[in-house]
Amino acid sequence: MISIVSTGGKTRVKPVPDVKFCLVFHRETLSVPVMRRVLGDTLRRLGVDDESVYDILLAATEACTNVLTHGGRRVRDYTVVTSLGAVSCQVEVADTGVGMSPHELGEPDPQQLPVAQLPESGRGLAVMRACVDNVTLDSRPGRGTVVTMRKRISWPEDAPLRRLRAAS
């Protein structure tokens, strides 16, 4: 599906997800396994293959754990927004915490160091990048952090979401 968007006299074609849903959690430890269960069950029921579900859940778990670990006391809730389209799944984890400056975001390049040489903490982004095709991090002091993860997926012929798309 596509949507035509016109802004400032420019027209562009923008893909529209077939399914988009938002989960809002209180910042507490129990929220992470609940997120895994709800997101995983939903992806499987819609027909996403098990390997992709596993990778998406591992990356999302790391992002949510980072909210708990680094968000700061100011964060009461965080959101997990998932968009599923014909060829990809995007998961966005957002908080309104303390955020980080670009200098604080510096991390070891997982391509340059073997995992065994990475520091004990700070492996979350490397794990996310190993699981999904694209990870972006938007964090600013005082404005919180948004981690966006995208993974290409394919749909089996009998996937419920694929059948729904074909029926419309």
N, C-alpha and C positions, 0 to 999 in steps of 0.2 A: 504494500500500500504506500502511496505517496501523498504528500500535501504540498500545495503550491502556496508559498509564503511571499507576500509583497511588503517590503519595508524600505522606506526612503527612496521610492521609485525603482528599486531593484527587485526583480522577481527571481526566486530560486526554488528549486525542487528539493523538498526535504523528506526523507523517509519517515514514515509514521509507524510506531510499533503496533503490532497486532494486539498485544496485551501489555498493560502497564499497571503495576500495583505498588502501593506504598505501605510499609510497615513502620510504626513508630514505637520505640522502646524506651523505657526508663533506663538510665545509665546504672545498671547493676549487673553483677556477674551472671545471674541466671538468664539474662536477656540473650546471651550469645547462643547457648544451646536451643533456646526457643526459636531464635532467628533461623538457625540451621534446620530445625525440624519443619518450620512453616515454609521457608524458601525451598528446601529440598523436596518436600512433599508436593508443593505446587509445581515445581519444574518437572518432576517425574510424571505427575498426573497430566500435564500438558503434552508430554511425549518427548522431553529432552532426554538424550541418551545418558546412561549412568556415568560414563567417563567424564562427560562435560559437566554433569551435575556435581560430581566429586570435585573437579577443579574449581568450579564457580563457588561451591561451599567453602573450600579451603581458603580461597582468596577473600571471600566475604567475611569469614571468621577472623582472619588476620586484621582486616580493616576495622571490624567491630571491636576486637580486642584492643586495637590502638586507641579507639575512643575511650575505652575504660582506663587504659594505662596513661594516655597522654592528654586527654581532653581537659582535665582540670576540674576543680570543684564547681565551676560555673555551669557545666553541662548537666542538665537534668534529664534531657531526652536526646535521642538521636534517631535519624531516619534511614531506612534502607529502601531505596526506590529501584524497582526492577522493571526493565523494558525488554520484551521479547519480540523480535521481528522474524522475518523470513530467513535470515542468515546469521543473526547474532543475538546475543544476550548482553545487556548492559546492566550492571549493578552499581548504584551510587550510594555511598555511605557518607552521611553529612552530620556534623555536630556544630554547635555554637560555642565551642570551647575557646581556649586561649589562642589557638592558632600558633603558627611558627613563622619565623622570618626565613627568607631564602637561605641564609647562612646556616640556620638550624636544620634545614632540610637536607643538608649535605649528608651523603651516605656512601658507604663503600660501593663501588661498581661490581655487581655480582659477576659480570663478564670478566673482570680482571682478577678477582680473588676466588679461590676455591671456597666452597661453603664452610669447610672446616676452619678457614682462616678469618671468617667474618666474626665480628664481636658477638657475644651472647645475645645482647639486645640489639635491636635495629635490623633484624633479619626479616621483619614483616613485609617490607616492600619488595625485597628479593624473592620471597616466597610468592607474593601476589603476582609478580612479573613472570615467575616460572609457571604459574597456573593458567594465566589468561593471556590474550594476544596484546592487550594494551592497557596500561595503567597511567592515569593522570592524577596529579595531586595538586589541589588548589588550597593553599593555607596562608592565612594572613594574620598577623598578631591582632588579637582583639575581635576577630571576625569568624573564627572557627576554621574547620577543615572539611573539604569535600574530596573523597577518593572515588574516582570513576574507573570502573574495570569493564572491559569489553572482551567477549570471547565469541569466536565464530562457532556456530553450531549447525548441524544438519538435522533434518526431521525424517524419521522413518515414515513410510507410506501410511501406516495406520495411526500416526500421532493424532490425538484429539484436536490439537490446535491446527494441524495441517488440514484435517477434514473440515473443521469449522471455516477455515479460510476458503476452501474449495466450494463450500456450500453458499458462500455469499457472493 
